[in-house]
Amino acid sequence: MAESSVKAQEVSEAPAAQQNGLPAPERFSFSPTPTLEDIRRLQAEFTDERNWDQYHQPRNLLLAMVGEVGEVSELFQWKGEVAEGLPSWTEREREQLAHELSDVLIYLVELAEKCHVDLPKAVLAKMAINRSKYPASKVHGLAKKYTEYQD
């Protein structure tokens, strides 16, 4: 392939922000640890040490998780649109968000455990379903429900 063709291909594959002369936004990624299994184990130990398992039945865990989602919602309420990375948020607000999202995740993992749902496996299966419902060739750049894309 000619050098100019290679450069043209590299430019066309670059993110749009880079093509406009702007730096590409930094991609976020999670730390590799703890895993969901680590979180499940840590929460089980925490619950066992306090003899709280008797209270941690699926219904109660779901209601507690919904309450925590409400607390996350309160942090966003009345803020209008919030940019990715939360640049206008204070360090205290970010810390509160991290705590509330952690509560949601802890309850979600424990609920999945009590319901015998292997979350990593379930996520992979659900993503395969979503890929089928929302083929990139049909939905790229669109935000409609999958029923609107049916042939």
DOMARKE-101035 format. One record per atom (N, C-alpha, C): residue in three letters; atom name; x, y, z. Coordinates in steps of 0.2 Angstrom, whole numbers, padded with zeros to 4 digits. Layout:
<atoms>
+--------+-------+-------+-------+-------+
| residu | atome |  east | north |    up |
+--------+-------+-------+-------+-------+
|    ALA |    CA |     X |     Y |     Z |
...
+--------+-------+-------+-------+-------+
</atoms>
This chain:
<atoms>
+--------+-------+-------+-------+-------+
| residu | atome |  east | north |    up |
+--------+-------+-------+-------+-------+
|    MET |     N |  0004 | -0006 |  0000 |
|    MET |    CA |  0000 |  0000 |  0000 |
|    MET |     C |  0004 |  0006 |  0000 |
|    ALA |     N |  0003 |  0011 | -0004 |
|    ALA |    CA |  0007 |  0017 | -0004 |
|    ALA |     C |  0006 |  0021 |  0002 |
|    GLU |     N |  0012 |  0025 |  0004 |
|    GLU |    CA |  0012 |  0028 |  0010 |
|    GLU |     C |  0006 |  0033 |  0011 |
|    SER |     N |  0004 |  0037 |  0006 |
|    SER |    CA | -0001 |  0041 |  0007 |
|    SER |     C | -0008 |  0038 |  0008 |
|    SER |     N | -0009 |  0032 |  0005 |
|    SER |    CA | -0015 |  0028 |  0007 |
|    SER |     C | -0015 |  0026 |  0014 |
|    VAL |     N | -0009 |  0024 |  0017 |
|    VAL |    CA | -0009 |  0021 |  0024 |
|    VAL |     C | -0010 |  0027 |  0028 |
|    LYS |     N | -0008 |  0033 |  0027 |
|    LYS |    CA | -0009 |  0039 |  0031 |
|    LYS |     C | -0016 |  0041 |  0030 |
|    ALA |     N | -0019 |  0041 |  0025 |
|    ALA |    CA | -0026 |  0042 |  0024 |
|    ALA |     C | -0031 |  0037 |  0028 |
|    GLN |     N | -0029 |  0031 |  0028 |
|    GLN |    CA | -0032 |  0026 |  0032 |
|    GLN |     C | -0032 |  0027 |  0039 |
|    GLU |     N | -0026 |  0029 |  0041 |
|    GLU |    CA | -0025 |  0031 |  0049 |
|    GLU |     C | -0029 |  0037 |  0051 |
|    VAL |     N | -0029 |  0042 |  0047 |
|    VAL |    CA | -0033 |  0048 |  0048 |
|    VAL |     C | -0041 |  0046 |  0049 |
|    SER |     N | -0043 |  0042 |  0044 |
|    SER |    CA | -0050 |  0040 |  0044 |
|    SER |     C | -0052 |  0036 |  0050 |
|    GLU |     N | -0047 |  0032 |  0052 |
|    GLU |    CA | -0048 |  0028 |  0058 |
|    GLU |     C | -0048 |  0031 |  0065 |
|    ALA |     N | -0045 |  0037 |  0065 |
|    ALA |    CA | -0044 |  0041 |  0071 |
|    ALA |     C | -0050 |  0044 |  0073 |
|    PRO |     N | -0051 |  0045 |  0080 |
|    PRO |    CA | -0057 |  0048 |  0082 |
|    PRO |     C | -0059 |  0054 |  0079 |
|    ALA |     N | -0065 |  0056 |  0079 |
|    ALA |    CA | -0067 |  0063 |  0076 |
|    ALA |     C | -0064 |  0068 |  0079 |
|    ALA |     N | -0063 |  0068 |  0086 |
|    ALA |    CA | -0060 |  0074 |  0089 |
|    ALA |     C | -0053 |  0075 |  0087 |
|    GLN |     N | -0049 |  0070 |  0085 |
|    GLN |    CA | -0042 |  0071 |  0083 |
|    GLN |     C | -0042 |  0073 |  0076 |
|    GLN |     N | -0047 |  0071 |  0072 |
|    GLN |    CA | -0048 |  0074 |  0065 |
|    GLN |     C | -0049 |  0081 |  0065 |
|    ASN |     N | -0052 |  0084 |  0070 |
|    ASN |    CA | -0054 |  0091 |  0070 |
|    ASN |     C | -0048 |  0095 |  0074 |
|    GLY |     N | -0043 |  0092 |  0075 |
|    GLY |    CA | -0037 |  0095 |  0078 |
|    GLY |     C | -0037 |  0095 |  0086 |
|    LEU |     N | -0043 |  0093 |  0089 |
|    LEU |    CA | -0044 |  0093 |  0096 |
|    LEU |     C | -0041 |  0086 |  0099 |
|    PRO |     N | -0038 |  0086 |  0105 |
|    PRO |    CA | -0036 |  0080 |  0108 |
|    PRO |     C | -0042 |  0075 |  0109 |
|    ALA |     N | -0040 |  0069 |  0108 |
|    ALA |    CA | -0045 |  0064 |  0109 |
|    ALA |     C | -0047 |  0064 |  0117 |
|    PRO |     N | -0053 |  0063 |  0119 |
|    PRO |    CA | -0054 |  0062 |  0126 |
|    PRO |     C | -0051 |  0056 |  0129 |
|    GLU |     N | -0049 |  0056 |  0135 |
|    GLU |    CA | -0045 |  0051 |  0138 |
|    GLU |     C | -0051 |  0045 |  0140 |
|    ARG |     N | -0049 |  0039 |  0138 |
|    ARG |    CA | -0054 |  0034 |  0139 |
|    ARG |     C | -0053 |  0031 |  0146 |
|    PHE |     N | -0059 |  0030 |  0149 |
|    PHE |    CA | -0059 |  0028 |  0156 |
|    PHE |     C | -0059 |  0020 |  0156 |
|    SER |     N | -0055 |  0018 |  0161 |
|    SER |    CA | -0056 |  0010 |  0162 |
|    SER |     C | -0056 |  0009 |  0170 |
|    PHE |     N | -0059 |  0003 |  0172 |
|    PHE |    CA | -0059 |  0001 |  0179 |
|    PHE |     C | -0052 | -0002 |  0180 |
|    SER |     N | -0051 | -0002 |  0187 |
|    SER |    CA | -0045 | -0006 |  0189 |
|    SER |     C | -0047 | -0013 |  0188 |
|    PRO |     N | -0041 | -0017 |  0187 |
|    PRO |    CA | -0043 | -0025 |  0186 |
|    PRO |     C | -0045 | -0028 |  0193 |
|    THR |     N | -0044 | -0025 |  0198 |
|    THR |    CA | -0046 | -0028 |  0205 |
|    THR |     C | -0049 | -0023 |  0209 |
|    PRO |     N | -0054 | -0025 |  0213 |
|    PRO |    CA | -0056 | -0032 |  0214 |
|    PRO |     C | -0061 | -0034 |  0209 |
|    THR |     N | -0062 | -0040 |  0208 |
|    THR |    CA | -0067 | -0043 |  0203 |
|    THR |     C | -0073 | -0043 |  0206 |
|    LEU |     N | -0079 | -0045 |  0202 |
|    LEU |    CA | -0085 | -0046 |  0205 |
|    LEU |     C | -0085 | -0051 |  0210 |
|    GLU |     N | -0082 | -0057 |  0209 |
|    GLU |    CA | -0081 | -0062 |  0214 |
|    GLU |     C | -0078 | -0060 |  0220 |
|    ASP |     N | -0073 | -0055 |  0220 |
|    ASP |    CA | -0070 | -0053 |  0226 |
|    ASP |     C | -0075 | -0048 |  0230 |
|    ILE |     N | -0078 | -0044 |  0226 |
|    ILE |    CA | -0083 | -0040 |  0229 |
|    ILE |     C | -0089 | -0045 |  0233 |
|    ARG |     N | -0091 | -0050 |  0229 |
|    ARG |    CA | -0096 | -0054 |  0232 |
|    ARG |     C | -0093 | -0057 |  0239 |
|    ARG |     N | -0087 | -0060 |  0238 |
|    ARG |    CA | -0084 | -0063 |  0244 |
|    ARG |     C | -0083 | -0058 |  0250 |
|    LEU |     N | -0081 | -0052 |  0249 |
|    LEU |    CA | -0080 | -0047 |  0254 |
|    LEU |     C | -0086 | -0045 |  0257 |
|    GLN |     N | -0092 | -0044 |  0253 |
|    GLN |    CA | -0098 | -0042 |  0256 |
|    GLN |     C | -0101 | -0048 |  0260 |
|    ALA |     N | -0100 | -0054 |  0258 |
|    ALA |    CA | -0102 | -0060 |  0261 |
|    ALA |     C | -0099 | -0061 |  0268 |
|    GLU |     N | -0092 | -0059 |  0268 |
|    GLU |    CA | -0089 | -0059 |  0275 |
|    GLU |     C | -0091 | -0053 |  0279 |
|    PHE |     N | -0092 | -0048 |  0276 |
|    PHE |    CA | -0095 | -0042 |  0280 |
|    PHE |     C | -0102 | -0044 |  0283 |
|    THR |     N | -0106 | -0047 |  0279 |
|    THR |    CA | -0113 | -0049 |  0281 |
|    THR |     C | -0113 | -0054 |  0287 |
|    ASP |     N | -0109 | -0059 |  0286 |
|    ASP |    CA | -0108 | -0065 |  0290 |
|    ASP |     C | -0105 | -0062 |  0297 |
|    GLU |     N | -0100 | -0058 |  0297 |
|    GLU |    CA | -0097 | -0055 |  0303 |
|    GLU |     C | -0103 | -0052 |  0308 |
|    ARG |     N | -0108 | -0049 |  0305 |
|    ARG |    CA | -0113 | -0045 |  0308 |
|    ARG |     C | -0120 | -0049 |  0309 |
|    ASN |     N | -0120 | -0055 |  0307 |
|    ASN |    CA | -0126 | -0060 |  0307 |
|    ASN |     C | -0132 | -0056 |  0303 |
|    TRP |     N | -0130 | -0053 |  0298 |
|    TRP |    CA | -0135 | -0049 |  0294 |
|    TRP |     C | -0138 | -0054 |  0288 |
|    ASP |     N | -0136 | -0059 |  0287 |
|    ASP |    CA | -0138 | -0064 |  0282 |
|    ASP |     C | -0146 | -0065 |  0282 |
|    GLN |     N | -0148 | -0065 |  0289 |
|    GLN |    CA | -0155 | -0066 |  0290 |
|    GLN |     C | -0160 | -0060 |  0287 |
|    TYR |     N | -0157 | -0055 |  0286 |
|    TYR |    CA | -0160 | -0049 |  0283 |
|    TYR |     C | -0159 | -0048 |  0276 |
|    HIS |     N | -0154 | -0051 |  0273 |
|    HIS |    CA | -0152 | -0050 |  0266 |
|    HIS |     C | -0155 | -0055 |  0261 |
|    GLN |     N | -0162 | -0055 |  0261 |
|    GLN |    CA | -0166 | -0059 |  0256 |
|    GLN |     C | -0167 | -0055 |  0250 |
|    PRO |     N | -0168 | -0058 |  0244 |
|    PRO |    CA | -0168 | -0055 |  0238 |
|    PRO |     C | -0173 | -0048 |  0238 |
|    ARG |     N | -0179 | -0049 |  0241 |
|    ARG |    CA | -0183 | -0043 |  0241 |
|    ARG |     C | -0180 | -0037 |  0245 |
|    ASN |     N | -0177 | -0038 |  0251 |
|    ASN |    CA | -0174 | -0033 |  0255 |
|    ASN |     C | -0168 | -0030 |  0251 |
|    LEU |     N | -0164 | -0034 |  0248 |
|    LEU |    CA | -0158 | -0032 |  0244 |
|    LEU |     C | -0160 | -0028 |  0238 |
|    LEU |     N | -0166 | -0030 |  0235 |
|    LEU |    CA | -0168 | -0026 |  0229 |
|    LEU |     C | -0170 | -0019 |  0232 |
|    LEU |     N | -0174 | -0019 |  0237 |
|    LEU |    CA | -0177 | -0012 |  0239 |
|    LEU |     C | -0171 | -0008 |  0242 |
|    ALA |     N | -0166 | -0011 |  0245 |
|    ALA |    CA | -0161 | -0007 |  0247 |
|    ALA |     C | -0157 | -0004 |  0241 |
|    MET |     N | -0156 | -0008 |  0236 |
|    MET |    CA | -0152 | -0006 |  0230 |
|    MET |     C | -0156 |  0000 |  0227 |
|    VAL |     N | -0163 | -0001 |  0226 |
|    VAL |    CA | -0167 |  0005 |  0224 |
|    VAL |     C | -0166 |  0011 |  0228 |
|    GLY |     N | -0166 |  0010 |  0234 |
|    GLY |    CA | -0165 |  0016 |  0238 |
|    GLY |     C | -0158 |  0020 |  0237 |
|    GLU |     N | -0153 |  0015 |  0236 |
|    GLU |    CA | -0146 |  0018 |  0234 |
|    GLU |     C | -0146 |  0021 |  0227 |
|    VAL |     N | -0150 |  0019 |  0223 |
|    VAL |    CA | -0150 |  0022 |  0216 |
|    VAL |     C | -0154 |  0029 |  0217 |
|    GLY |     N | -0159 |  0029 |  0221 |
|    GLY |    CA | -0162 |  0036 |  0223 |
|    GLY |     C | -0157 |  0041 |  0225 |
|    GLU |     N | -0152 |  0038 |  0230 |
|    GLU |    CA | -0147 |  0043 |  0232 |
|    GLU |     C | -0142 |  0045 |  0227 |
|    VAL |     N | -0141 |  0041 |  0222 |
|    VAL |    CA | -0137 |  0043 |  0216 |
|    VAL |     C | -0141 |  0048 |  0212 |
|    SER |     N | -0147 |  0047 |  0211 |
|    SER |    CA | -0151 |  0052 |  0208 |
|    SER |     C | -0151 |  0059 |  0211 |
|    GLU |     N | -0151 |  0059 |  0217 |
|    GLU |    CA | -0151 |  0065 |  0221 |
|    GLU |     C | -0145 |  0069 |  0220 |
|    LEU |     N | -0140 |  0066 |  0219 |
|    LEU |    CA | -0133 |  0069 |  0217 |
|    LEU |     C | -0133 |  0073 |  0210 |
|    PHE |     N | -0137 |  0070 |  0206 |
|    PHE |    CA | -0138 |  0073 |  0199 |
|    PHE |     C | -0144 |  0078 |  0198 |
|    GLN |     N | -0149 |  0077 |  0203 |
|    GLN |    CA | -0155 |  0081 |  0203 |
|    GLN |     C | -0153 |  0089 |  0202 |
|    TRP |     N | -0156 |  0092 |  0198 |
|    TRP |    CA | -0156 |  0099 |  0197 |
|    TRP |     C | -0149 |  0102 |  0194 |
|    LYS |     N | -0145 |  0097 |  0192 |
|    LYS |    CA | -0138 |  0099 |  0189 |
|    LYS |     C | -0139 |  0101 |  0182 |
|    GLY |     N | -0144 |  0099 |  0179 |
|    GLY |    CA | -0144 |  0100 |  0171 |
|    GLY |     C | -0140 |  0094 |  0168 |
|    GLU |     N | -0138 |  0096 |  0162 |
|    GLU |    CA | -0133 |  0091 |  0159 |
|    GLU |     C | -0127 |  0091 |  0162 |
|    VAL |     N | -0124 |  0085 |  0163 |
|    VAL |    CA | -0117 |  0084 |  0166 |
|    VAL |     C | -0112 |  0081 |  0161 |
|    ALA |     N | -0107 |  0084 |  0160 |
|    ALA |    CA | -0102 |  0082 |  0156 |
|    ALA |     C | -0098 |  0076 |  0158 |
|    GLU |     N | -0096 |  0072 |  0153 |
|    GLU |    CA | -0092 |  0066 |  0155 |
|    GLU |     C | -0086 |  0068 |  0159 |
|    GLY |     N | -0085 |  0064 |  0164 |
|    GLY |    CA | -0079 |  0065 |  0169 |
|    GLY |     C | -0081 |  0070 |  0174 |
|    LEU |     N | -0087 |  0073 |  0174 |
|    LEU |    CA | -0090 |  0077 |  0179 |
|    LEU |     C | -0085 |  0083 |  0181 |
|    PRO |     N | -0083 |  0087 |  0176 |
|    PRO |    CA | -0078 |  0092 |  0177 |
|    PRO |     C | -0080 |  0098 |  0181 |
|    SER |     N | -0087 |  0099 |  0182 |
|    SER |    CA | -0089 |  0104 |  0186 |
|    SER |     C | -0091 |  0102 |  0193 |
|    TRP |     N | -0090 |  0096 |  0195 |
|    TRP |    CA | -0091 |  0093 |  0201 |
|    TRP |     C | -0085 |  0094 |  0206 |
|    THR |     N | -0087 |  0096 |  0212 |
|    THR |    CA | -0082 |  0096 |  0217 |
|    THR |     C | -0079 |  0089 |  0219 |
|    GLU |     N | -0073 |  0089 |  0223 |
|    GLU |    CA | -0070 |  0083 |  0225 |
|    GLU |     C | -0075 |  0079 |  0230 |
|    ARG |     N | -0079 |  0083 |  0234 |
|    ARG |    CA | -0083 |  0080 |  0239 |
|    ARG |     C | -0089 |  0077 |  0235 |
|    GLU |     N | -0092 |  0080 |  0230 |
|    GLU |    CA | -0097 |  0078 |  0226 |
|    GLU |     C | -0095 |  0071 |  0222 |
|    ARG |     N | -0089 |  0071 |  0220 |
|    ARG |    CA | -0087 |  0065 |  0216 |
|    ARG |     C | -0086 |  0059 |  0221 |
|    GLU |     N | -0084 |  0061 |  0227 |
|    GLU |    CA | -0083 |  0056 |  0233 |
|    GLU |     C | -0090 |  0053 |  0235 |
|    GLN |     N | -0095 |  0057 |  0235 |
|    GLN |    CA | -0101 |  0055 |  0237 |
|    GLN |     C | -0104 |  0051 |  0232 |
|    LEU |     N | -0103 |  0052 |  0225 |
|    LEU |    CA | -0105 |  0048 |  0220 |
|    LEU |     C | -0102 |  0041 |  0220 |
|    ALA |     N | -0095 |  0041 |  0221 |
|    ALA |    CA | -0092 |  0035 |  0222 |
|    ALA |     C | -0095 |  0031 |  0227 |
|    HIS |     N | -0096 |  0034 |  0233 |
|    HIS |    CA | -0099 |  0030 |  0239 |
|    HIS |     C | -0106 |  0027 |  0237 |
|    GLU |     N | -0110 |  0031 |  0234 |
|    GLU |    CA | -0117 |  0029 |  0232 |
|    GLU |     C | -0117 |  0023 |  0227 |
|    LEU |     N | -0113 |  0024 |  0221 |
|    LEU |    CA | -0112 |  0019 |  0216 |
|    LEU |     C | -0109 |  0013 |  0219 |
|    SER |     N | -0105 |  0013 |  0224 |
|    SER |    CA | -0102 |  0007 |  0227 |
|    SER |     C | -0108 |  0004 |  0231 |
|    ASP |     N | -0112 |  0007 |  0234 |
|    ASP |    CA | -0118 |  0004 |  0238 |
|    ASP |     C | -0122 |  0001 |  0233 |
|    VAL |     N | -0124 |  0004 |  0227 |
|    VAL |    CA | -0128 |  0001 |  0222 |
|    VAL |     C | -0124 | -0006 |  0219 |
|    LEU |     N | -0118 | -0006 |  0218 |
|    LEU |    CA | -0114 | -0012 |  0216 |
|    LEU |     C | -0114 | -0017 |  0221 |
|    ILE |     N | -0113 | -0015 |  0227 |
|    ILE |    CA | -0113 | -0020 |  0232 |
|    ILE |     C | -0120 | -0024 |  0233 |
|    TYR |     N | -0125 | -0020 |  0233 |
|    TYR |    CA | -0132 | -0023 |  0233 |
|    TYR |     C | -0133 | -0027 |  0227 |
|    LEU |     N | -0131 | -0025 |  0221 |
|    LEU |    CA | -0132 | -0028 |  0215 |
|    LEU |     C | -0129 | -0035 |  0215 |
|    VAL |     N | -0123 | -0035 |  0217 |
|    VAL |    CA | -0119 | -0041 |  0217 |
|    VAL |     C | -0122 | -0046 |  0223 |
|    GLU |     N | -0124 | -0044 |  0228 |
|    GLU |    CA | -0127 | -0048 |  0233 |
|    GLU |     C | -0134 | -0051 |  0231 |
|    LEU |     N | -0137 | -0046 |  0228 |
|    LEU |    CA | -0144 | -0049 |  0225 |
|    LEU |     C | -0143 | -0054 |  0220 |
|    ALA |     N | -0138 | -0053 |  0215 |
|    ALA |    CA | -0136 | -0058 |  0210 |
|    ALA |     C | -0134 | -0065 |  0214 |
|    GLU |     N | -0130 | -0064 |  0219 |
|    GLU |    CA | -0128 | -0070 |  0223 |
|    GLU |     C | -0134 | -0074 |  0226 |
|    LYS |     N | -0139 | -0070 |  0229 |
|    LYS |    CA | -0145 | -0073 |  0232 |
|    LYS |     C | -0149 | -0077 |  0227 |
|    CYS |     N | -0149 | -0074 |  0221 |
|    CYS |    CA | -0154 | -0076 |  0215 |
|    CYS |     C | -0150 | -0081 |  0211 |
|    HIS |     N | -0144 | -0083 |  0213 |
|    HIS |    CA | -0139 | -0087 |  0209 |
|    HIS |     C | -0139 | -0085 |  0202 |
|    VAL |     N | -0137 | -0079 |  0201 |
|    VAL |    CA | -0136 | -0076 |  0194 |
|    VAL |     C | -0129 | -0075 |  0194 |
|    ASP |     N | -0125 | -0078 |  0189 |
|    ASP |    CA | -0118 | -0077 |  0188 |
|    ASP |     C | -0118 | -0071 |  0183 |
|    LEU |     N | -0116 | -0065 |  0187 |
|    LEU |    CA | -0117 | -0059 |  0183 |
|    LEU |     C | -0112 | -0058 |  0177 |
|    PRO |     N | -0106 | -0060 |  0178 |
|    PRO |    CA | -0101 | -0059 |  0172 |
|    PRO |     C | -0104 | -0064 |  0166 |
|    LYS |     N | -0106 | -0070 |  0167 |
|    LYS |    CA | -0109 | -0074 |  0162 |
|    LYS |     C | -0115 | -0071 |  0159 |
|    ALA |     N | -0120 | -0068 |  0164 |
|    ALA |    CA | -0126 | -0065 |  0161 |
|    ALA |     C | -0125 | -0059 |  0157 |
|    VAL |     N | -0120 | -0055 |  0159 |
|    VAL |    CA | -0118 | -0049 |  0155 |
|    VAL |     C | -0116 | -0051 |  0148 |
|    LEU |     N | -0112 | -0056 |  0147 |
|    LEU |    CA | -0110 | -0058 |  0141 |
|    LEU |     C | -0116 | -0061 |  0137 |
|    ALA |     N | -0120 | -0064 |  0140 |
|    ALA |    CA | -0126 | -0067 |  0136 |
|    ALA |     C | -0131 | -0061 |  0134 |
|    LYS |     N | -0132 | -0056 |  0138 |
|    LYS |    CA | -0136 | -0051 |  0137 |
|    LYS |     C | -0133 | -0046 |  0132 |
|    MET |     N | -0126 | -0045 |  0132 |
|    MET |    CA | -0123 | -0041 |  0126 |
|    MET |     C | -0124 | -0045 |  0120 |
|    ALA |     N | -0124 | -0051 |  0119 |
|    ALA |    CA | -0125 | -0055 |  0113 |
|    ALA |     C | -0132 | -0054 |  0111 |
|    ILE |     N | -0137 | -0054 |  0115 |
|    ILE |    CA | -0144 | -0052 |  0113 |
|    ILE |     C | -0144 | -0045 |  0111 |
|    ASN |     N | -0141 | -0040 |  0114 |
|    ASN |    CA | -0142 | -0033 |  0112 |
|    ASN |     C | -0138 | -0032 |  0105 |
|    ARG |     N | -0133 | -0036 |  0104 |
|    ARG |    CA | -0130 | -0035 |  0097 |
|    ARG |     C | -0134 | -0037 |  0092 |
|    SER |     N | -0138 | -0042 |  0093 |
|    SER |    CA | -0143 | -0045 |  0088 |
|    SER |     C | -0149 | -0040 |  0088 |
|    LYS |     N | -0151 | -0037 |  0093 |
|    LYS |    CA | -0157 | -0033 |  0093 |
|    LYS |     C | -0155 | -0026 |  0090 |
|    TYR |     N | -0149 | -0024 |  0091 |
|    TYR |    CA | -0146 | -0017 |  0089 |
|    TYR |     C | -0140 | -0018 |  0084 |
|    PRO |     N | -0141 | -0021 |  0078 |
|    PRO |    CA | -0135 | -0022 |  0074 |
|    PRO |     C | -0132 | -0015 |  0072 |
|    ALA |     N | -0126 | -0014 |  0073 |
|    ALA |    CA | -0122 | -0007 |  0072 |
|    ALA |     C | -0124 | -0005 |  0065 |
|    SER |     N | -0125 | -0009 |  0060 |
|    SER |    CA | -0126 | -0007 |  0053 |
|    SER |     C | -0133 | -0003 |  0052 |
|    LYS |     N | -0138 | -0005 |  0057 |
|    LYS |    CA | -0144 | -0002 |  0057 |
|    LYS |     C | -0145 |  0004 |  0062 |
|    VAL |     N | -0142 |  0004 |  0067 |
|    VAL |    CA | -0143 |  0008 |  0073 |
|    VAL |     C | -0138 |  0014 |  0074 |
|    HIS |     N | -0132 |  0014 |  0070 |
|    HIS |    CA | -0127 |  0018 |  0071 |
|    HIS |     C | -0129 |  0025 |  0072 |
|    GLY |     N | -0128 |  0028 |  0077 |
|    GLY |    CA | -0130 |  0035 |  0078 |
|    GLY |     C | -0137 |  0037 |  0080 |
|    LEU |     N | -0141 |  0031 |  0080 |
|    LEU |    CA | -0148 |  0032 |  0082 |
|    LEU |     C | -0150 |  0030 |  0089 |
|    ALA |     N | -0155 |  0032 |  0092 |
|    ALA |    CA | -0157 |  0030 |  0099 |
|    ALA |     C | -0164 |  0028 |  0099 |
|    LYS |     N | -0166 |  0024 |  0095 |
|    LYS |    CA | -0173 |  0021 |  0095 |
|    LYS |     C | -0174 |  0014 |  0098 |
|    LYS |     N | -0180 |  0012 |  0100 |
|    LYS |    CA | -0180 |  0006 |  0103 |
|    LYS |     C | -0180 |  0000 |  0098 |
|    TYR |     N | -0177 | -0005 |  0099 |
|    TYR |    CA | -0176 | -0011 |  0095 |
|    TYR |     C | -0182 | -0012 |  0090 |
|    THR |     N | -0188 | -0012 |  0093 |
|    THR |    CA | -0194 | -0013 |  0089 |
|    THR |     C | -0195 | -0009 |  0083 |
|    GLU |     N | -0192 | -0003 |  0083 |
|    GLU |    CA | -0192 |  0002 |  0078 |
|    GLU |     C | -0188 |  0000 |  0072 |
|    TYR |     N | -0183 | -0005 |  0073 |
|    TYR |    CA | -0178 | -0007 |  0068 |
|    TYR |     C | -0180 | -0013 |  0065 |
|    GLN |     N | -0185 | -0016 |  0067 |
|    GLN |    CA | -0187 | -0023 |  0064 |
|    GLN |     C | -0189 | -0022 |  0056 |
|    ASP |     N | -0187 | -0027 |  0052 |
|    ASP |    CA | -0188 | -0026 |  0045 |
|    ASP |     C | -0195 | -0029 |  0044 |
+--------+-------+-------+-------+-------+
</atoms>
